[in-house]
Amino acid sequence: MHVRRGCHRSHRATPDLSTAAWRKSSYSDGGDNNCVEVGDGYTGVVPVRDSKTPAARSLIFGWSPWGSFVEAVKSSSARGVRQGA
C-alpha cells in the first residue's frame, strides 16, 4: 500500500449553487474583462465565478484564504499597484 505524505486535504462537499444569490465583487469594474461574482451565505466557504460564463464551474474558497486574498487586493490597491503590470 502506498501512502502519500504531505498531501492531506480536507474534502468538503461542493455546495449546491443552483439557487445562489450572486453579487458583483466591489473590485470588478464592470468592464468586459473584470467581472467576478461572489455567492454569499455559505458557511465556511466563498463561491466565486466569472460572470461572463455563469454556467461554468465556480471556484470554492475557504473563508480564511478568501479573506487573505481580499486583504492583499485592498493592500495593493491602497499602494497604487496596477493589475496586470
Secondary structure, DSSP 8 states (H G I E B T S, - for coil): -----S-----------TT--EEE-TT--SSSS--EEEE---TTEEEEEETTSTTS--EEEEHHHHHHHHHHHHHHHHHT--TT-
